[in-house]
Amino acid sequence: MRPASSLILILALGLSACGEVKLRDLSDPAAGPEEFDIIPNKPLETPDNFTTLPTPTPGQANLSDATPKKDAVLALGGRPSLLDAQGVARNDAALVASASRYGVTPNIREKTAAEDAKFRKQRGRFSNIRLFRTDRYGSVYKREKLDARDALIKARRTGRITPTVPPAN
């Protein structure tokens, strides 16, 4: 009987490692479907003139795509066109100039994504072996977590003005 139960345990562990590997698992399977995840499409319209249709742009928005934020702004009497990306806002120009004064890495998102994937692969070697669905974000990034209270104390020791914080219990 022992070899059979050992084999079953080994198979169960092996199959649990074959699942989809994600760092954050925030799903709650017992909660059921989410009503707000379903957004109805806009109705299709026949244009007056087929020659005036815009050229298709793969990966971009279509005329029939749902735009819930723009629809809400329009319903409240605002201007939905202000939600379109128009570059850096005027009141943020000084902040962007200060942040980019030493240069900007053009492909920073791809670079940090590759570095993070490498980091997670090194730190989370055995975290993909699990019997139950768990959130592994905290265990992988445990050493990278900053202690806010410790940073506050260090800043106060250097003489910096810091905000007040609640007591530490």
Number of C-alpha atoms within 10 A of each C-alpha: 5 7 8 9 10 11 11 12 12 12 12 13 14 14 13 16 16 11 12 8 11 11 17 12 12 9 10 9 7 6 7 7 10 7 7 6 7 8 11 9 10 11 10 9 8 7 9 8 7 8 8 8 10 9 7 9 8 7 6 7 11 11 12 11 14 15 14 11 11 17 14 12 15 13 11 9 9 12 12 15 11 10 10 8 8 8 7 11 10 8 8 9 12 12 11 12 11 9 11 11 8 8 8 9 9 8 8 10 10 10 12 11 11 12 12 12 12 12 13 16 14 11 15 17 10 10 17 17 16 16 12 7 13 14 14 16 15 12 12 18 13 11 9 8 8 9 8 9 12 10 11 16 12 12 13 13 10 8 8 11 10 10 7 7 8 5 6 5 3
